[in-house]
């Protein structure tokens, strides 16, 4: 166990944030790609979702591997993939097929950094810091997404989308340097599991862990449907306002970045409430509230702009507020010998939601009339609401065995 766990937590959070510099470059620049490549909303959703398809393909193996090998080389090699795929997108993406290839590789890079990084963190920090370290680490995901949105939205008008991806690739490079310096060898690893590297049977038998994991899938479907489409939604809403309307002068990308930043305090605060009042009741309140505000937001595109922005900020708080509570819950109920494998299944199923969320949003948007129709946005956000509201139902059913970490 490292001598200064706070330093480790801080460094790993910083690495996560800067390593995600290219994470939201594509979703932020969707209007540009639609104009240049003539994409349908379904194709936009596919390119947005295939990132998580790559994640799903790789995360089971890469995270489960950390029960058997030091997470550090897994993390560093995957961050190099993140760097190379961002450069590759800038160099070679020109249509649905090529963009999907590079986005898929970007997802593989995230698969080997996000949960393996969290596994390294929980292995090397004292148990009493696990809950808060998970909260800050998962909340940093939102900060990384915000940084990526802000960088992409700010750079693209000045230097073009290709060079924007090249600049964003510097983030994973910096993350490699920080992690190589601060992350020690995982001398605290426990004995290797007796089962195969992708044998999920012990995890599937853990009903409480499986409940949190299925809720994570619902959460991610909503969250990444929102993150993929938020800039396009704001652009549409701005088009319905008069030029002198308060707030319209701010770019959609800047507004989206600000809203994503709300996720940092939201995730940490909600995790503290969950520790005091119980995870199930906290998730029920937060995920139900998130679903309701998703519906309200979707039908508010033509509302007074200030009102729409207030709704957006509240929704931005709620849509990310359950992340740390869910993931800290699964870490707490996991068998320590199978913690990496538990987190692998957690990510595998959770990010399946991330894969299908943007696609479902785009398909529903097309079916309901397209991005130029006001009620179509409301219907698409309603689809996300229905999905996320299933989360607390599943947790309640799977967590009927009462325990301090699942109550």
N, C-alpha and C positions, 0 to 999 in steps of 0.2 A: 504494500500500500504506500502511495507516495506521501512525502512529508508535508506537502502544501496542497491539499485537495482543492482549495479555493482557486489557486493559480491554475490547476489543471482544468477545473470547470470553466473558468474564464477563457482560457486558451482554446478549449474545444468549442465553446460557443462562438468565439471569434472566427475560428477556422470554418465552422459551419456557415456562418454568415457570408464571409468573403468567397468561400468555395462555391456558393450558389449564385455568383454574379451573373451567370448566363442562364440561370434557371427559368426566369420569366421573360427572357428576351423575345421569344416567339409570341407568347400570348399578348405581350404589350404591343407588338407591331402587327397584330392581326389585320387592322385596316390597310396597312401597307402591302402585306402579302395578298390580301383579297384583290386589291387594285392591280398589282403587278402580275399575279399568277391566275386571276380569274377564278378564285376558289368559291365553291358553294359553302354554306354553313356546315353541312355534314362533313365536307373535306377539311374545313377549319377545325372542327371538333375532333376528327380523326388524327390530324397532326398533333393537336394538343394532347390527345389521349395516348398516342403511341409512345410518348415519353414514359408513361407509366406502364405500358406494355413491356418495354425494355427493363424497367425496374422489376416488374413481376417475374420475368424470365430469370433474372439474376439474383434477386434478393434471398430466395430460399437457400441457395447454395452458399452465397457469400456470408450471410449472417450466421447460418448454422455452423459454418466452418470455424467461427470464432469460439465455439466450445472446444475446439481441438487444436487451434493454432493461435498465435499472438495476433490480435486484431490490427496491430499497427501496420504490417505490410499489406494487409487486405485494404485498409483505409488509404494508404499512400498510392498503391497501384490504381485504385479506383478513382482517386482524385486526378491522376494523370489521364485517365480515360475521359473524365469531365473536361479537362483542358483540351485534349485532342479533338473531342467531338464538337466543342464550341468553335474551334478553328475550322474544322471540316465543314460545319454548317455555313460559315461565312464564305468559304472558298467554293463549295460545290452545290449547295442547295439551290434548286431552281424550279421545282415543281413538287407535286404531292409525294411522288415516290422518293426522290432524293432527300427532301426535307424530312420525311418519315424515317429514313435510314439514320440520319444524324441525330434526330430527336430520340430515336430508340437507344442509340449509343449514349446519349446524355443521361437517359434514364438508368442505364446500366452503371454509369459512374455514380449516380446518386445511391443506387442500391448497395454499393460497396462502401459508402461513406456515412450515410445517415444512421442506420441502425447499428452497423459495426462500430461507429463512433460512440454511440450510446452504450453499447456493450462494454467497450473499453472503459468508459467513464464509470459505469456502475461496478465494474471489476476493481477499479483502482481507488474508489472513494469509500469512506466508512458507511455502513448501512444506515446510520441516522441521517445521512445527507442524501440518500437515494431519491426520496420524494422531491426535494427541492432541486437537486441537480437535474432530474428528469424534467421538471417543470421549466427550468431556465433553458435547457438544451432544446426541448421541443418548441418552446416559445421563440427561440432564436431562428427556427425555420421561417417563421413569419417575417422576422427582421431581414433574413436573407432574401426572401421573396420581394420585400419592399425595396431593398437595395437594388435588386435586379430590375424591377419595374422602373425605378427612378433613373438608373443609369441608362437603360435602353430608351426610355422615353425622352431623356435629355440629349443623348448622343445622336440618335438617328436623324433628327432634322439637320444636324450640323455636318455629320460625316457619312451618312448613309447606313443602311442596315448591315452590309457586309463588315465594314470597319467597326461597327458597334459590337458585333460578335467577337471580333479580334480583341478589342479592349476588354470585354467581359471575360475573355479567357485568362486574363491576368489574375483574376480572382482565385481560381483553382491553383494556379502556380504559387501564389502567396500562401494559400492554405497548406500546400505541401511543405513549404519552408517552415511555417509555424508549427505544424504537427510533428515534423521530423525532429524539431528542436525540443518540444515540450513533452511529447508523449513517451513515457518510458516503456521498456519491455514489460509485458504483462506477467510479472512474476507471481501475481496473486491468483493465477488460474487454478481452478479446481480440477479434480481428476476427470479424465475424459469420459463421456457417456458410453454405455455399453452398446447402444443401438446405432444404426447406420446414420450417416450424416443427414440424410433427408427422410428419416423415419419420424413422422409426426404423430405416431400413435400415442406416446405418453402425453403429448400436448393436447391432442383431441380429447383425451380422457379427463383433462383438467377443465371441468365445466366453467369455473369462474374465469379462467384465462380465455377460454373460447368465447364467453359472453362479451368480455371487453374487446376482443379482437373483431367480432362481428359488428359491434358498435363502432369500432374504428373504421370499418369498411363503409358504413353509412355516413359517418362524419367526413371521410375523405372524398366520397362521391359528391357531397354537397360543397365542401370547401374548394376542391379543385375545379368543379364545374363553375363555381363563382370566380375563382382566380383566373381561369382561362378566358372568361367572357366579360369580366368587369370593365375593362378598358373599352371594348366595343359597346357595352351598354351605356357607359358614360358619354361616349361620342354621340350615340343616338339621342340620349337625353339632352345633350347640349344643342343638338340640331333643332330641337323643339322650342328652345328658348330664344329670347331676343338678345342681340349682342351686348346690351347694357345690363343684362341681368347679373346680379351679384354672384360671383364664383365662376361664371362661364369663362372668364379670361384664363383661369388656371387650366393647364393641360389635363386631359383625362388620365394620362400616365402618372402625373404628380399626385392627383387626387387618389388614384388607386394605391400608390405607394404609401400615402398617409394613412389610408384605411387599413392597409395590411399591417402597419406599425402598431395599430391598436391591439393587435393580437398578442404582443409581448406582455403587457400588464394583464390582459384578459386571461390568458392561460395560467399565469402564475397566481393571480388572485383566486381564480376558480379552484385551483388545486388546493389552496389553503382552506377554502370553504369545504371542499370535499373531505379533507382530513378531519375537519371538525364535525360536519353534519352527515357524512357518509357519501360514498361515491354514487350509489344508485339514485338517491334523491337529488343530488346535485346534477347528475347527468340528465335526469328526467326534466328538471326545470330548464336547464340551459339548452338542451337539444330541441325541446318543444318550442321554447321561445325563439330559437334560431329559425325553425321551420315557419313559424308564424310571420316573422319579420322578412323572411325570404319572399313570401307571397305578397306582403305589403310593398316591398321594394320593387318587385317585378311589375306591379301595376301602377307605379308612381313615376314613370319616366316623363310624363307630361305635367306632373304636379309642379307647384312653385319650386324653383331650383333649390332654394335654401332648405325647404322641407324634405325634398328628396335626399339632400346631403345629410341631414340629421338622421333620417331613416337608415341611410347607408352606413354611417358611423356606428350606430347601434347594432346593425346587422354585422358589421365588421368585427365588433366586439364579440358577439354571440357565436359567430360562425367558427371562430378559433378558440373560444373559451373552454371547450371540452377536451382539447387535444392532450394537454398534460395530465388531466384527470384520468383519461382512458389509458394512456401509456404507462403512467405511474402505477395504475391499478394492475396492469398485466405484469409489470416487473415485480410487484409485491407478491402476487399470488403464484409466480412461476417457481418451479422447483429449481434451486440454484444450479444443480447439475445440468439442467436443460434450459438455462436462461437464454443462451444464444439461439437455440432451436425454437424456443417459445417466441422470441422476438422475430425470428425468421418467419414463422407462420403468421404472427401478428402483422408484419409488413407485407407478406405475400397476399393475404386476404384483404388487408387494409388498403393497399395500393391497387388492388383489383378495382376497388371503389374509385380510386383516383383515375384509373384508366377509363372506366365506363361513364363517370360523371360528365366530363366535357363532351363526350360523344352523345349521350342522352340529351344533354342540353341543346346541342346543335341540331340533332334530329328533330326534337320537339319544336324548336324554333322554326325550322323549315316547314314542318307539317302545319304549324299554327299560322303560317303566312310569311315568315321571313323576318330579317332584322329590321326592315323598314315599317313593320306593323306594330303598333303599341301593345295590343293585347297579347301578341305572340311572345313578348318578353315576360309578361305576367304568367303565361302558361308554362314557359320553360322554367322559371323560378319556382313555380308550384310543383313541378316534377321533382326538383331538388328538395323541396320541403317534405314531400311525401316520403322520400328516401330517408332523410335524416331523422324523421319522427319514428322510424322503425327501430332506431338505435336503443333508446331507453326501454322499449318493450322487450327486446332481446336480452339486455343486461338483467332486467328484472326476472325474466324467466330462468336464465342460466345461473343467477346468483341467489337462488332461494336458500342455499346452505349459508346460514349467516356466519359471518366472520368479521373481525375488526377491519379488514381491508376490502370487504365486499358487503356493505350493509346499506 
